[in-house]
Amino acid sequence: MIPTRADFPPGFLFGTATSAYQIEGAAQGGAGPCHWDSFAATPGNVAHGATGARACDHLTRYEADLDLVAGAGFDIYRFSTSWPRVLPEGAGAPNAAGLDFYDRLVDATLARGLKPALTLYHWDLPSALADLGGWANRDTALRLADFAALMAGRLGDRVWSWATVNEPWCAGWLAHFEE
C-alpha cells in the first residue's frame, strides 16, 4: 500500500533536496574551483572521470526543475548554495552572477508556492581555502561566517529555513578523522 497525504498528520510538509555541486554545474556562472573539482580531476577517483562541471545544469534549467518539484506536490525545496559560486576565492569580492542566480532561484521557488530551505555549506569548499588547510585552518570558519552574513543579507527576507552545514558529522568527523 502506498501512503497518501491523508496518511500524514495535518500540516506535515513534504520536501525534496539538492546539492549545489551535484546539480548546478560548477564550471558555469563565474564559480571558482572547489575541493571536489580537484578530487574529480585526479585520475581514478571518480568513475568514468565524471565531474560537476555541468552536472544537471540546474544553473540554467532551474525553472523547469522547480516546475517538476511543484508538479510532484512537494511543499519545500531544499537547496544548497555554492560557496565558490558566490565567493570564488572563498572570501573577498562576491561574484554578482552567483548572487543573482540565488536571488532568481529563491524567487522562482516562492513563485511556485514552495518554501525555500537553504543549506549554506554542502561540502563544496572553495579551493583557495582548501589550499590553506581547509577546515583545519580556523580562518575557514571565519570565512564561513562572512559567507553566511553575505547570504543572509541577500536572501534572508525570503528564505523559509536555513541550515549551516549539511551533515556536519560527515564533514567534520569522516573528512578529518576517519581514514
Residue frames as a rotation matrix with the C-alpha (Angstrom) as fourth column:
MET 1
0.582 0.813 0.000 0.00
0.813 -0.582 0.000 0.00
0.000 0.000 -1.000 0.00
ILE 2
-0.474 -0.705 0.528 1.38
0.700 -0.665 -0.260 3.39
0.535 0.246 0.809 -1.00
PRO 3
-0.239 0.384 -0.892 0.71
0.802 -0.440 -0.404 6.13
-0.547 -0.812 -0.203 1.57
THR 4
0.116 0.331 0.936 -1.09
0.726 -0.671 0.148 9.30
0.677 0.663 -0.318 0.56
ARG 5
-0.631 -0.326 0.704 -1.01
-0.103 -0.865 -0.492 12.76
0.769 -0.383 0.512 2.12
ALA 6
0.339 0.866 0.369 -4.09
-0.595 -0.106 0.796 11.82
0.729 -0.489 0.479 4.11
ASP 7
0.615 -0.176 -0.768 -1.96
0.483 0.855 0.191 9.25
0.623 -0.488 0.611 5.96
PHE 8
-0.520 -0.848 -0.103 0.16
0.676 -0.335 -0.656 12.04
0.522 -0.410 0.748 7.45
PRO 9
-0.143 0.472 -0.870 -0.82
0.862 -0.373 -0.344 14.50
-0.487 -0.799 -0.354 10.19
PRO 10
0.806 0.444 0.390 -2.29
0.574 -0.748 -0.334 17.87
0.144 0.493 -0.858 9.19
GLY 11
0.884 -0.457 -0.100 0.45
-0.424 -0.872 0.245 20.38
-0.199 -0.174 -0.964 8.48
PHE 12
0.313 -0.792 0.524 3.05
0.353 0.609 0.710 17.73
-0.882 -0.037 0.470 7.60
LEU 13
0.582 -0.185 -0.792 5.35
-0.669 -0.662 -0.338 19.18
-0.462 0.726 -0.509 4.93
PHE 14
0.671 -0.361 0.647 6.87
0.553 0.825 -0.114 17.19
-0.493 0.435 0.754 2.10
GLY 15
0.623 -0.513 -0.590 10.16
-0.585 -0.806 0.084 18.30
-0.519 0.293 -0.803 0.64
THR 16
0.820 -0.498 0.282 12.93
0.569 0.653 -0.500 17.41
0.064 0.571 0.819 -1.72
ALA 17
0.664 -0.653 -0.364 16.58
-0.167 -0.604 0.779 18.40
-0.729 -0.457 -0.511 -1.70
THR 18
0.842 -0.505 0.191 19.57
0.321 0.183 -0.929 19.01
0.434 0.844 0.316 -3.94
SER 19
0.367 -0.830 -0.419 23.27
0.542 -0.175 0.822 19.77
-0.756 -0.529 0.386 -3.57
ALA 20
0.655 -0.083 -0.751 24.80
-0.441 -0.849 -0.290 22.69
-0.614 0.522 -0.593 -5.47
TYR 21
-0.368 -0.904 -0.219 27.86
-0.736 0.139 0.663 20.81
-0.569 0.405 -0.716 -6.70
GLN 22
-0.682 0.103 0.724 25.83
0.241 0.966 0.090 17.81
-0.691 0.237 -0.683 -7.76
ILE 23
0.147 0.897 0.418 23.19
0.817 0.128 -0.562 19.74
-0.558 0.424 -0.713 -9.69
GLU 24
0.555 0.228 -0.800 24.14
0.022 -0.965 -0.260 23.29
-0.831 0.127 -0.541 -10.72
GLY 25
0.710 -0.481 0.515 27.17
0.618 0.075 -0.783 22.97
0.337 0.874 0.350 -12.98
ALA 26
0.593 -0.482 -0.645 30.25
0.555 -0.336 0.761 24.12
-0.584 -0.809 0.069 -11.11
ALA 27
-0.466 -0.856 0.222 32.17
0.744 -0.244 0.622 25.39
-0.479 0.455 0.751 -14.15
GLN 28
-0.168 0.518 0.839 29.49
0.764 -0.469 0.443 27.91
0.623 0.715 -0.317 -15.10
GLY 29
0.678 0.693 0.245 28.35
0.433 -0.646 0.629 31.33
0.594 -0.321 -0.738 -13.90
GLY 30
0.290 -0.642 0.709 31.68
-0.445 -0.747 -0.494 32.59
0.847 -0.172 -0.502 -12.60
ALA 31
0.983 0.067 0.171 32.15
-0.183 0.449 0.874 29.97
-0.018 -0.891 0.454 -9.90
GLY 32
0.043 -0.998 0.051 35.64
-0.986 -0.050 -0.157 29.40
0.160 -0.044 -0.986 -8.63
PRO 33
-0.131 -0.151 -0.980 37.04
-0.231 0.966 -0.118 25.89
0.964 0.211 -0.161 -8.19
CYS 34
0.536 0.290 0.793 36.25
-0.838 0.068 0.541 23.82
0.103 -0.955 0.280 -5.12
HIS 35
-0.349 -0.741 0.573 37.96
-0.803 0.552 0.224 20.88
-0.483 -0.382 -0.788 -3.49
TRP 36
0.338 0.524 0.782 35.60
0.019 0.827 -0.562 18.48
-0.941 0.205 0.269 -5.32
ASP 37
0.906 -0.076 -0.416 36.88
-0.422 -0.223 -0.879 19.81
-0.025 0.972 -0.234 -8.64
SER 38
-0.060 -0.998 0.013 40.42
-0.993 0.058 -0.103 18.86
0.102 -0.019 -0.995 -7.59
PHE 39
-0.272 0.026 0.962 39.25
-0.452 0.879 -0.152 15.46
-0.850 -0.476 -0.228 -6.36
ALA 40
0.672 0.650 0.354 37.31
0.017 0.465 -0.885 14.72
-0.740 0.601 0.301 -9.56
ALA 41
0.747 -0.438 -0.500 40.25
-0.654 -0.349 -0.672 15.82
0.120 0.828 -0.547 -11.73
THR 42
-0.257 -0.853 0.454 42.52
-0.876 0.404 0.263 13.21
-0.408 -0.331 -0.851 -10.12
PRO 43
-0.145 0.190 -0.971 42.57
-0.739 0.631 0.234 10.12
0.658 0.752 0.049 -12.36
GLY 44
-0.599 -0.035 -0.800 40.94
0.200 0.961 -0.191 7.10
0.775 -0.274 -0.569 -10.75
ASN 45
-0.978 0.206 0.034 38.95
-0.096 -0.294 -0.951 9.00
-0.186 -0.933 0.307 -8.13
VAL 46
-0.136 0.980 -0.143 35.62
-0.573 -0.195 -0.796 9.11
-0.808 -0.027 0.588 -9.99
ALA 47
-0.109 0.184 0.977 34.08
0.523 0.846 -0.101 6.52
-0.845 0.500 -0.188 -12.29
HIS 48
0.303 0.204 0.931 34.48
0.952 -0.023 -0.305 7.45
-0.040 0.979 -0.201 -15.95
GLY 49
-0.708 -0.703 0.067 36.16
0.703 -0.710 -0.029 10.74
0.068 0.026 0.997 -14.98
ALA 50
0.252 0.894 0.371 32.82
0.747 -0.423 0.513 12.42
0.615 0.148 -0.774 -14.23
THR 51
-0.866 -0.469 -0.175 32.90
0.481 -0.685 -0.547 15.92
0.136 -0.558 0.819 -12.74
GLY 52
-0.005 0.868 -0.496 30.45
0.803 -0.293 -0.520 18.52
-0.596 -0.401 -0.695 -11.52
ALA 53
-0.877 -0.449 -0.171 31.42
0.271 -0.756 0.596 20.93
-0.397 0.477 0.784 -14.31
ARG 54
-0.724 0.689 -0.025 27.99
-0.363 -0.350 0.863 20.67
0.586 0.635 0.504 -15.94
ALA 55
-0.880 0.390 0.272 26.17
-0.075 0.451 -0.889 18.30
-0.469 -0.803 -0.367 -13.56
CYS 56
-0.253 0.881 0.399 22.41
0.867 0.389 -0.310 18.54
-0.429 0.268 -0.863 -14.23
ASP 57
-0.762 -0.171 0.625 22.75
0.501 -0.768 0.400 22.14
0.412 0.618 0.670 -15.48
HIS 58
0.113 0.813 -0.571 20.38
0.991 -0.130 0.012 23.44
-0.065 -0.567 -0.821 -12.81
LEU 59
-0.550 -0.413 -0.726 22.05
0.417 -0.889 0.189 26.83
-0.723 -0.199 0.661 -13.22
THR 60
-0.898 0.227 -0.376 20.20
-0.435 -0.582 0.688 27.30
-0.062 0.781 0.621 -16.49
ARG 61
-0.564 0.694 -0.448 17.39
0.061 0.576 0.815 24.75
0.824 0.432 -0.367 -16.05
TYR 62
-0.987 0.085 -0.134 16.21
0.138 0.036 -0.990 25.75
-0.079 -0.996 -0.047 -12.56
GLU 63
-0.475 0.871 -0.126 12.80
-0.860 -0.490 -0.143 26.99
-0.187 0.040 0.982 -13.79
ALA 64
0.091 0.485 -0.870 11.95
-0.645 0.694 0.320 23.62
0.759 0.532 0.376 -15.38
ASP 65
-0.663 -0.390 -0.638 13.43
0.205 0.726 -0.657 21.78
0.720 -0.566 -0.401 -12.40
LEU 66
-0.939 0.333 0.081 11.24
-0.209 -0.370 -0.905 23.75
-0.271 -0.868 0.417 -9.99
ASP 67
-0.145 0.906 -0.398 8.20
-0.963 -0.038 0.266 23.06
0.226 0.422 0.878 -12.18
LEU 68
-0.152 0.022 -0.988 8.91
-0.113 0.993 0.039 19.35
0.982 0.118 -0.148 -11.63
VAL 69
-0.934 -0.226 -0.276 9.25
0.246 0.151 -0.957 19.86
0.258 -0.962 -0.085 -7.85
ALA 70
-0.673 0.739 0.041 5.97
-0.650 -0.564 -0.510 21.79
-0.353 -0.370 0.859 -7.66
GLY 71
-0.047 0.668 -0.743 4.25
-0.874 0.332 0.354 19.37
0.483 0.666 0.568 -10.03
ALA 72
-0.466 -0.195 -0.863 5.24
0.097 0.958 -0.270 16.44
0.879 -0.209 -0.428 -7.83
GLY 73
0.538 0.842 -0.047 3.32
0.189 -0.066 0.980 18.01
0.822 -0.536 -0.194 -4.95
PHE 74
-0.235 -0.687 -0.688 6.20
0.903 0.109 -0.417 18.97
0.361 -0.719 0.594 -2.69
ASP 75
0.843 0.514 -0.160 5.92
0.528 -0.732 0.431 21.83
0.105 -0.447 -0.888 -0.21
ILE 76
0.678 -0.691 -0.249 9.61
-0.263 -0.545 0.796 22.56
-0.686 -0.474 -0.551 0.35
TYR 77
0.814 -0.578 0.050 12.62
0.262 0.290 -0.921 22.83
0.518 0.763 0.387 -1.92
ARG 78
0.750 -0.652 -0.110 15.87
-0.030 -0.200 0.979 22.48
-0.661 -0.731 -0.169 -0.01
PHE 79
0.783 -0.571 0.246 18.89
0.321 0.031 -0.947 23.61
0.533 0.820 0.207 -1.99
SER 80
0.382 -0.726 -0.571 22.44
0.724 -0.149 0.673 24.45
-0.574 -0.671 0.469 -1.09
THR 81
0.939 -0.201 -0.278 24.42
-0.306 -0.856 -0.416 27.49
-0.154 0.476 -0.866 -2.05
SER 82
0.583 -0.805 0.111 27.76
0.753 0.483 -0.447 27.03
0.307 0.344 0.887 -3.75
TRP 83
0.609 -0.431 -0.666 30.31
0.344 -0.613 0.711 28.95
-0.715 -0.662 -0.226 -1.70
PRO 84
-0.480 -0.876 0.053 32.76
0.454 -0.196 0.869 29.12
-0.751 0.441 0.492 -4.64
ARG 85
-0.128 0.503 0.855 29.96
0.941 -0.211 0.265 30.37
0.314 0.838 -0.447 -6.93
VAL 86
0.853 0.522 0.009 29.29
0.478 -0.787 0.390 33.28
0.210 -0.328 -0.921 -4.60
LEU 87
0.702 -0.712 -0.021 32.86
-0.586 -0.594 0.552 33.86
-0.405 -0.375 -0.834 -3.37
PRO 88
0.869 -0.284 -0.404 35.19
-0.170 0.597 -0.784 32.30
0.464 0.750 0.470 -5.95
GLU 89
-0.173 -0.985 0.014 38.23
-0.246 0.029 -0.969 32.81
0.954 -0.171 -0.247 -3.70
GLY 90
-0.151 0.204 -0.967 36.34
0.802 0.597 0.001 31.86
0.578 -0.776 -0.254 -0.54
ALA 91
0.122 0.118 -0.986 36.46
0.724 -0.690 0.007 35.48
-0.679 -0.715 -0.169 0.63
GLY 92
-0.819 -0.517 -0.247 36.71
0.262 -0.722 0.641 38.93
-0.510 0.460 0.727 -0.86
ALA 93
-0.612 0.559 -0.559 34.61
-0.735 -0.663 0.141 40.33
-0.292 0.497 0.817 -3.68
PRO 94
-0.099 0.663 0.742 31.42
0.004 0.746 -0.666 38.38
-0.995 -0.062 -0.076 -4.37
ASN 95
-0.958 -0.060 0.281 30.54
0.264 0.202 0.943 37.08
-0.113 0.978 -0.178 -7.82
ALA 96
-0.588 0.769 -0.251 27.47
-0.668 -0.637 -0.385 39.12
-0.456 -0.058 0.888 -8.80
ALA 97
-0.294 0.474 -0.830 26.30
-0.731 0.448 0.514 36.40
0.616 0.758 0.215 -11.21
GLY 98
-0.725 -0.018 -0.689 26.32
0.305 0.888 -0.344 33.86
0.618 -0.460 -0.638 -8.38
LEU 99
-0.864 0.427 -0.266 24.33
0.111 -0.354 -0.929 36.07
-0.491 -0.832 0.258 -6.03
ASP 100
-0.457 0.709 -0.537 21.88
-0.873 -0.474 0.117 36.91
-0.171 0.522 0.836 -8.81
PHE 101
-0.539 0.244 -0.806 21.35
-0.265 0.859 0.438 33.20
0.799 0.450 -0.399 -9.52
TYR 102
-0.792 0.232 -0.564 20.34
0.589 0.533 -0.607 32.53
0.160 -0.814 -0.559 -5.91
ASP 103
-0.717 0.601 -0.352 18.02
-0.374 -0.758 -0.534 35.57
-0.588 -0.251 0.769 -5.98
ARG 104
-0.353 0.582 -0.733 16.30
-0.882 0.055 0.468 34.13
0.313 0.811 0.494 -9.07
LEU 105
-0.663 0.054 -0.747 16.21
0.081 0.997 -0.001 30.63
0.744 -0.061 -0.665 -7.58
VAL 106
-0.865 0.352 -0.357 14.57
0.384 0.009 -0.923 31.79
-0.322 -0.936 -0.143 -4.35
ASP 107
-0.539 0.692 -0.480 12.08
-0.663 -0.700 -0.264 33.99
-0.519 0.176 0.836 -6.21
ALA 108
-0.389 0.367 -0.845 11.20
-0.710 0.465 0.529 31.14
0.587 0.806 0.079 -8.61
THR 109
-0.840 0.078 -0.537 10.77
0.352 0.831 -0.431 28.77
0.412 -0.551 -0.725 -5.66
LEU 110
-0.752 0.561 -0.346 8.37
0.097 -0.425 -0.900 31.18
-0.652 -0.710 0.265 -3.96
ALA 111
-0.522 0.551 -0.651 6.51
-0.838 -0.475 0.269 31.85
-0.161 0.686 0.710 -7.23
ARG 112
-0.438 0.325 -0.838 5.61
-0.318 0.816 0.483 28.15
0.841 0.478 -0.254 -7.33
GLY 113
0.546 0.722 0.426 4.25
-0.619 0.004 0.785 28.16
0.565 -0.692 0.449 -3.80
LEU 114
0.482 -0.474 -0.737 7.26
0.535 0.825 -0.181 26.25
0.694 -0.307 0.651 -2.46
LYS 115
0.968 -0.250 0.036 9.08
-0.165 -0.516 0.840 27.07
-0.192 -0.819 -0.541 0.76
PRO 116
0.485 -0.860 -0.156 12.78
-0.182 0.075 -0.980 27.70
0.855 0.504 -0.120 0.07
ALA 117
0.949 -0.293 0.114 15.05
-0.037 0.255 0.966 25.92
-0.312 -0.922 0.231 2.57
LEU 118
0.652 -0.754 -0.085 18.70
-0.454 -0.298 -0.840 26.88
0.607 0.586 -0.536 2.17
THR 119
0.794 -0.590 -0.146 21.73
0.517 0.529 0.673 24.86
-0.319 -0.610 0.725 3.25
LEU 120
0.787 -0.488 -0.377 24.67
-0.489 -0.866 0.099 27.22
-0.375 0.106 -0.921 3.31
TYR 121
-0.207 -0.947 -0.247 27.50
-0.973 0.173 0.150 24.70
-0.099 0.271 -0.957 3.00
HIS 122
0.828 0.437 0.351 27.06
-0.369 0.896 -0.246 21.32
-0.422 0.074 0.903 1.31
TRP 123
0.454 -0.742 0.493 30.70
0.318 0.652 0.688 20.27
-0.832 -0.155 0.532 1.06
ASP 124
0.566 -0.359 0.742 31.96
0.770 -0.090 -0.631 22.49
0.293 0.929 0.226 -1.75
LEU 125
0.527 -0.491 -0.694 34.81
0.409 -0.569 0.713 24.31
-0.745 -0.659 -0.100 -0.06
PRO 126
0.946 -0.238 -0.222 36.48
-0.322 -0.581 -0.748 26.89
0.049 0.778 -0.626 -2.31
SER 127
0.646 -0.750 -0.142 39.88
0.618 0.623 -0.479 25.60
0.448 0.222 0.866 -3.45
ALA 128
0.056 -0.648 0.760 41.54
-0.149 -0.758 -0.635 28.80
0.987 -0.078 -0.139 -2.25
LEU 129
0.335 0.124 0.934 40.53
-0.924 -0.149 0.351 27.90
0.182 -0.981 0.065 1.32
ALA 130
0.999 -0.006 0.043 41.20
0.000 0.991 0.135 24.18
-0.044 -0.135 0.990 0.90
ASP 131
0.458 -0.884 0.091 44.73
0.389 0.108 -0.915 25.06
0.799 0.455 0.394 -0.22
LEU 132
-0.151 -0.475 0.867 45.25
-0.584 -0.665 -0.466 26.95
0.798 -0.577 -0.177 3.06
GLY 133
-0.961 -0.264 0.083 44.34
-0.232 0.603 -0.763 23.89
0.151 -0.752 -0.641 5.16
GLY 134
-0.334 0.914 -0.232 40.55
0.119 0.285 0.951 23.86
0.935 0.290 -0.204 4.77
TRP 135
0.648 0.747 0.149 38.61
-0.093 -0.117 0.989 23.20
0.756 -0.654 -0.006 7.96
ALA 136
0.391 -0.596 -0.701 41.81
0.902 0.398 0.165 22.50
0.180 -0.697 0.694 9.90
ASN 137
-0.769 -0.570 0.289 42.59
0.531 -0.821 -0.209 26.22
0.357 -0.008 0.934 9.48
ARG 138
-0.356 0.658 -0.664 40.45
0.740 -0.235 -0.630 28.31
-0.570 -0.716 -0.403 11.87
ASP 139
-0.762 0.027 -0.647 40.30
-0.284 -0.912 0.296 31.09
-0.582 0.409 0.702 9.29
THR 140
-0.880 0.468 -0.085 37.97
0.127 0.404 0.906 28.89
0.458 0.786 -0.415 7.21
ALA 141
-0.250 0.816 -0.522 35.32
0.968 0.206 -0.142 29.06
-0.008 -0.541 -0.841 9.96
LEU 142
-0.325 0.082 -0.942 35.64
0.264 -0.949 -0.174 32.84
-0.908 -0.305 0.287 9.97
ARG 143
-0.926 -0.009 -0.378 35.23
-0.353 -0.338 0.873 32.91
-0.136 0.941 0.309 6.18
LEU 144
-0.627 0.769 -0.125 32.12
0.652 0.606 0.456 30.73
0.426 0.205 -0.881 6.53
ALA 145
-0.153 0.555 -0.818 30.73
0.775 -0.445 -0.447 33.33
-0.612 -0.703 -0.362 8.94
ASP 146
-0.629 -0.126 -0.767 31.37
-0.261 -0.895 0.361 36.02
-0.732 0.428 0.530 6.31
PHE 147
-0.945 0.293 -0.144 29.68
-0.030 0.361 0.932 33.88
0.325 0.886 -0.332 3.66
ALA 148
-0.410 0.825 -0.389 26.70
0.910 0.399 -0.112 33.29
0.063 -0.400 -0.914 5.96
ALA 149
-0.250 0.279 -0.927 26.34
0.365 -0.860 -0.357 37.02
-0.897 -0.428 0.113 6.62
LEU 150
-0.853 -0.115 -0.510 26.50
-0.396 -0.494 0.774 37.78
-0.341 0.862 0.375 2.91
MET 151
-0.816 0.558 -0.149 23.85
0.274 0.601 0.751 35.20
0.509 0.572 -0.643 2.04
ALA 152
-0.275 0.735 -0.620 21.58
0.929 0.037 -0.368 36.18
-0.248 -0.678 -0.693 4.94
GLY 153
-0.462 0.043 -0.886 21.83
0.029 -0.998 -0.063 39.82
-0.887 -0.055 0.459 3.89
ARG 154
-0.879 0.052 -0.473 20.91
-0.474 -0.185 0.861 38.92
-0.043 0.981 0.187 0.33
LEU 155
-0.560 0.629 -0.540 18.24
-0.095 0.598 0.796 36.23
0.823 0.497 -0.275 0.83
GLY 156
-0.961 0.033 -0.275 17.20
0.272 0.298 -0.915 36.43
0.051 -0.954 -0.295 4.48
ASP 157
-0.621 0.771 -0.138 13.94
-0.641 -0.602 -0.475 38.20
-0.450 -0.207 0.869 3.73
ARG 158
0.125 0.700 -0.704 12.70
-0.973 0.225 0.051 35.31
0.194 0.678 0.709 1.58
VAL 159
-0.502 -0.375 -0.779 14.24
-0.297 0.921 -0.252 32.04
0.812 0.105 -0.574 2.75
TRP 160
0.528 0.847 0.052 11.91
-0.431 0.214 0.877 29.95
0.732 -0.486 0.478 4.93
SER 161
0.961 -0.229 0.153 14.55
-0.005 0.541 0.841 27.82
-0.275 -0.809 0.519 6.66
TRP 162
0.438 -0.889 -0.134 18.35
-0.748 -0.278 -0.603 27.87
0.498 0.365 -0.787 6.99
ALA 163
0.929 -0.371 0.002 20.87
0.303 0.762 0.573 25.13
-0.214 -0.531 0.820 7.76
THR 164
0.546 -0.785 -0.292 24.52
-0.655 -0.617 0.436 26.00
-0.523 -0.047 -0.851 8.18
VAL 165
-0.528 -0.807 -0.264 26.29
-0.837 0.441 0.323 22.74
-0.145 0.392 -0.909 7.25
ASN 166
0.527 0.647 -0.550 24.89
-0.730 0.677 0.097 19.66
0.435 0.350 0.829 5.54
GLU 167
0.881 -0.093 -0.463 25.63
0.236 0.936 0.261 16.59
0.409 -0.339 0.847 7.66
PRO 168
0.572 -0.691 0.443 28.24
-0.744 -0.664 -0.075 18.25
0.346 -0.287 -0.893 9.90
TRP 169
0.562 -0.370 0.740 29.30
-0.364 0.693 0.623 14.89
-0.743 -0.619 0.254 11.35
CYS 170
0.724 -0.279 0.630 30.33
0.638 0.617 -0.460 13.71
-0.260 0.736 0.625 7.89
ALA 171
0.723 -0.451 0.523 32.09
0.078 -0.700 -0.710 16.97
0.686 0.554 -0.471 7.01
GLY 172
0.491 -0.522 0.697 33.83
-0.844 -0.484 0.232 17.11
0.216 -0.702 -0.678 10.39
TRP 173
0.354 -0.323 0.878 34.48
-0.556 0.682 0.475 13.57
-0.752 -0.657 0.062 11.50
LEU 174
0.707 -0.046 0.706 34.62
0.429 0.822 -0.375 11.47
-0.563 0.567 0.601 8.35
ALA 175
0.890 -0.327 0.316 36.50
0.155 -0.435 -0.887 14.09
0.428 0.839 -0.337 6.38
HIS 176
0.372 -0.771 0.517 39.16
-0.683 -0.605 -0.410 14.67
0.628 -0.201 -0.752 9.03
PHE 177
-0.015 -0.374 0.927 39.40
-0.952 0.289 0.102 11.72
-0.306 -0.881 -0.360 11.41
GLU 178
0.621 0.266 0.737 38.39
-0.087 0.958 -0.273 8.57
-0.779 0.105 0.618 9.55
GLU 179
-0.372 -0.772 -0.515 40.80
-0.715 -0.115 0.689 7.09
-0.591 0.625 -0.510 7.06
